[in-house]
C-alpha cells in the first residue's frame, strides 16, 4: 500500500469512526472527561501501521476495513488510548480486534466509579489470610511475602477494589480456579501468553472477575456489556454474523478500499505488550473460542 493510498484509507476510516461517535453524542453518548478521541485515533493509526498478522502481512492490508473501523470505534467507545498501553490491536483472520489490556480494564473500572483496583499474586510460602464481612465482602487481613518467595510457584491471586464509598472488597482465586478459567479457551491455557507470563495473566484474570460485577451493575453497564470479555475468536464470529446479516448495521461505510490502497514504559507495561503479541500469534493459529482469560 503506497503512502497516498494509506492516507486515503486513513482519512476515510477515521472519518467514519468520528462521524459515528458524533451521531452517538447527539443521542446523549458522552466520552470520558479529558479523553481526546482524535488523539487516541491518531495514536492508534500510527500503531496500526506496525501491526502484522501471524504471517507477517500488514494488518491494514490483511484485515477488512469494516473491522478496522469497528476496532477503532470500540477503542473510543471504551475511552482507551493505545499509546498508554490501555488496549492492543490483534489481527484474527481477516478481522482486527481491539482488546483492552489490564491497564485498560482498570481504567474502565475507575471511570464507572471504583476508586482503585490492585491485583497481587499469592506465592507458595506466603502468609495470606482474609475474612468475610457480614455483607459478604472479602477483606484481606494479612499478606506477608518475603523476597525469597518471589519466583516461587503461584498458588493464587487476588484483586482488591476500592468502592465509591471507600469500602474495599476482594476477589480471591486459587491457581486451580484461574487455570480452569483459562481452560475455557481454545488453547486450554497453554498459549505462549499463558506459559511465558503466567503471573500477569493470573492478575488479569482475577482483575477481570473482580471488576466485572461492579461494571455490569453500574449505570453505564450497557456501554460496556460484552466488550471486556470477548475473545478474538468471538469477535471474529460476531463480525461474520453481523456482516452476513446486514453490512450497514453499525453505521460504518463498508465501501471497498482495496483500490485506495514513547515515553519509556515500565516492566509491567512491557509484559503487557509482550503477551499481547503472544496472544496475537496465538489468535492466528486458533479457530474456536480463543485464548481464554
C-alpha positions in Angstrom: 0.0 0.0 0.0 1.5 3.3 -1.1 1.8 6.4 1.0 -1.1 8.1 -0.9 -3.3 5.0 -0.6 -2.6 4.7 3.1 -3.5 8.4 3.6 -6.8 7.9 1.7 -7.7 4.8 3.8 -6.8 6.7 7.0 -9.0 9.6 6.1 -12.0 7.5 5.2 -11.6 5.1 8.2 -11.1 7.8 10.8 -13.8 10.0 9.4 -16.3 7.1 9.6 -15.4 6.5 13.2 -15.6 10.2 14.1 -18.9 10.6 12.3 -20.3 7.6 14.1 -19.2 8.9 17.5 -20.7 12.3 16.6 -24.0 10.7 15.9 -24.0 8.9 19.2 -23.1 12.1 21.0 -26.2 13.7 19.5 -28.2 10.9 21.1 -26.6 11.5 24.6 -23.4 9.4 24.4 -20.6 11.0 26.4 -16.9 10.5 26.1 -14.9 10.3 29.3 -13.7 13.6 30.7 -10.3 14.7 29.5 -10.4 12.0 26.8 -9.4 13.1 23.3 -10.9 10.7 20.7 -9.0 12.5 18.0 -5.6 12.0 19.8 -6.4 8.4 20.5 -7.3 7.7 16.9 -4.2 9.3 15.6 -2.1 7.3 18.1 -3.9 4.1 17.1 -3.3 4.7 13.4 0.4 5.1 13.9 0.5 1.9 15.9 -1.7 0.0 13.3 0.9 0.7 10.7 3.3 -1.6 12.5 0.8 -4.3 13.4 1.2 -7.5 11.4 -0.7 -10.8 11.1 0.9 -14.1 12.1 2.2 -14.5 8.6 3.8 -11.0 8.7 1.3 -9.2 6.5 0.4 -5.6 7.4 -2.9 -5.7 9.3 -4.1 -2.6 7.4 -4.0 -4.6 4.2 -4.9 -8.1 5.5 -7.9 -7.1 7.7 -11.2 -5.8 6.4 -11.7 -2.1 6.5 -15.0 -2.6 8.3 -13.4 -4.4 11.3 -10.6 -1.9 11.4 -13.2 0.8 11.8 -15.1 -1.3 14.3 -11.9 -1.9 16.4 -11.2 1.9 16.4 -14.8 2.6 17.4 -14.6 0.1 20.3 -11.4 1.8 21.5 -13.1 5.2 21.5 -16.3 3.9 23.0 -14.4 2.5 25.9 -12.3 5.6 26.2 -9.0 3.9 25.8 -5.6 5.1 24.4 -3.2 2.6 22.9 -0.3 4.9 23.4 -0.8 4.3 27.1 -0.9 0.5 26.7 -4.6 0.5 27.6 -5.5 -1.6 24.6 -4.0 -3.6 21.8 -5.0 -4.4 18.2 -4.9 -8.1 17.4 -5.4 -9.4 13.8 -7.6 -12.6 13.8 -8.2 -14.0 10.4 -9.4 -11.0 8.3 -10.7 -9.2 11.4 -8.9 -6.7 13.5 -9.8 -6.8 17.2 -9.3 -4.2 19.9 -8.6 -5.9 23.2 -8.4 -3.9 26.5 -5.3 -4.6 28.4 -5.0 -5.0 32.2 -4.4 -1.2 32.4 -7.5 -0.6 30.2 -9.7 -2.7 32.3 -8.6 -0.9 35.5 -9.2 2.5 33.7 -12.7 1.4 32.7 -13.5 0.3 36.2 -12.3 3.6 37.7 -14.4 5.5 35.2 -17.6 3.8 36.3 -16.9 4.6 39.9 -14.2 2.5 41.5 -11.6 4.5 43.4 -8.8 1.9 43.0 -8.0 -1.5 41.7 -5.0 -3.6 42.8 -4.1 -7.2 42.0 -1.4 -9.3 43.6 -0.1 -12.8 43.3 0.0 -15.3 46.2 3.2 -17.3 46.1 4.0 -20.6 47.7 5.2 -19.8 51.3 3.3 -16.5 51.6 1.4 -15.8 54.8 -2.1 -15.0 53.5 -5.4 -14.6 55.3 -8.7 -12.9 54.7 -12.1 -12.5 56.4 -15.7 -12.3 55.2 -17.7 -9.4 56.4 -21.4 -9.6 57.3 -22.4 -8.0 54.0 -20.4 -10.7 52.1 -17.4 -8.5 51.2 -14.0 -10.2 51.5 -11.2 -8.3 53.3 -7.6 -9.2 53.0 -6.3 -9.2 56.6 -2.7 -10.3 56.0 -0.4 -10.9 53.1 3.2 -11.2 54.0 5.5 -12.1 51.1 9.3 -12.4 51.6 11.7 -11.6 48.9 12.8 -15.2 48.7 9.2 -16.2 47.7 9.4 -14.2 44.5 9.6 -16.5 41.6 8.2 -19.5 43.5 5.1 -21.4 42.5 2.0 -19.2 42.1 -0.8 -20.7 44.3 -3.4 -17.9 43.7 -4.1 -14.3 43.1 -6.5 -11.6 44.4 -7.8 -8.2 43.4 -8.8 -5.6 45.8 -11.3 -3.0 44.6 -12.0 0.2 46.5 -15.7 1.1 46.1 -17.0 4.6 45.6 -17.8 4.9 49.3 -14.3 4.0 50.3 -15.1 0.4 51.4 -13.0 -2.4 50.0 -13.9 -5.8 48.5 -11.6 -8.5 47.3 -11.9 -11.3 44.8 -9.7 -14.3 45.5 -8.9 -17.1 43.1 -6.7 -20.2 43.6 -4.4 -21.1 40.7 -6.7 -24.0 40.0 -9.6 -21.7 39.6 -7.5 -19.4 37.4 -6.4 -22.3 35.2 -10.0 -23.6 35.0 -10.9 -20.2 33.6 -8.1 -20.4 31.1 -9.2 -23.9 30.2 -12.3 -22.4 28.6 -10.2 -21.1 25.8 -9.1 -22.9 22.7 -5.5 -23.4 23.8 -6.5 -24.6 27.3 -4.1 -22.2 28.9 -1.1 -23.5 27.0 -0.6 -20.5 24.8 2.7 -18.6 24.7 1.0 -15.8 26.7 -0.1 -18.1 29.5 3.2 -20.0 29.6 5.6 -17.1 29.5 3.6 -14.6 31.5 1.6 -16.7 33.9 1.7 -14.1 36.7 0.5 -11.3 34.5 -2.2 -13.4 33.0 -3.3 -14.6 36.5 -3.6 -11.0 37.7 -5.6 -10.1 34.5 -8.0 -13.0 35.1 -8.7 -12.1 38.8 -9.0 -8.4 38.0 -11.4 -9.0 35.2 -13.6 -11.1 37.5 -13.4 -8.5 40.3 -14.4 -5.5 38.3 -17.0 -7.3 36.1 -19.8 -7.4 38.7 -19.3 -3.7 39.5 -19.2 -2.6 35.9 -22.2 -4.7 34.9 -24.2 -3.2 37.9 -23.2 0.4 37.2 -25.3 3.0 35.3 -23.0 2.5 32.3 -23.4 -1.3 32.2 -24.9 -1.2 28.7 -21.9 0.7 27.4 -19.5 -2.0 28.4 -21.8 -5.0 28.0 -19.9 -7.8 26.2 -16.9 -5.6 25.4 -14.4 -6.6 28.1 -14.7 -10.4 27.9 -14.9 -11.1 24.2 -12.0 -13.2 22.8 -10.6 -12.5 19.3 -12.4 -15.6 18.0 -15.8 -14.5 19.5 -15.3 -11.1 17.9 -14.5 -12.7 14.6 -17.7 -14.9 14.7 -19.8 -11.9 15.7 -18.3 -9.8 12.9 -19.1 -12.5 10.4 -22.7 -12.9 11.6 -23.1 -9.1 11.5 -21.7 -8.7 8.0 -23.7 -11.5 6.6 -26.9 -10.2 8.2 -26.6 -6.5 7.5 -23.4 -4.9 6.4 -24.6 -1.4 7.3 -25.9 -2.3 10.8 -23.2 -0.5 12.8 -23.3 2.6 10.7 -19.9 2.5 9.2 -19.2 2.9 5.5 -18.4 -0.5 4.1 -17.0 0.7 0.8 -14.3 -1.5 -0.6 -11.0 0.3 -0.1 -8.8 -2.2 -1.8 -8.2 0.2 -4.7 -7.5 3.1 -2.4 -4.7 1.4 -1.3 7.3 6.8 23.7 8.0 7.5 26.6 9.9 4.8 28.3 7.5 2.2 29.8 7.8 0.2 33.0 8.3 -3.5 33.1 4.7 -4.3 33.7 3.7 -2.4 30.6 6.4 -4.2 28.7 5.0 -7.5 29.9 1.5 -6.4 28.7 2.9 -5.6 25.3 4.8 -8.9 25.0 2.0 -11.1 26.0 -0.4 -9.1 23.7 2.0 -10.1 20.9 1.8 -13.7 22.1 -1.9 -13.6 22.0 -1.8 -12.1 18.5 0.4 -15.0 17.4 -1.9 -17.5 19.1 -5.0 -16.0 17.5 -3.6 -16.7 14.1 -3.4 -20.4 14.9 -6.8 -20.9 16.7 -10.2 -21.2 15.2 -12.6 -21.9 18.1 -13.2 -19.9 21.3 -9.9 -18.0 21.6 -7.2 -18.0 24.2 -9.4 -17.6 27.3 -8.6 -15.3 30.2 
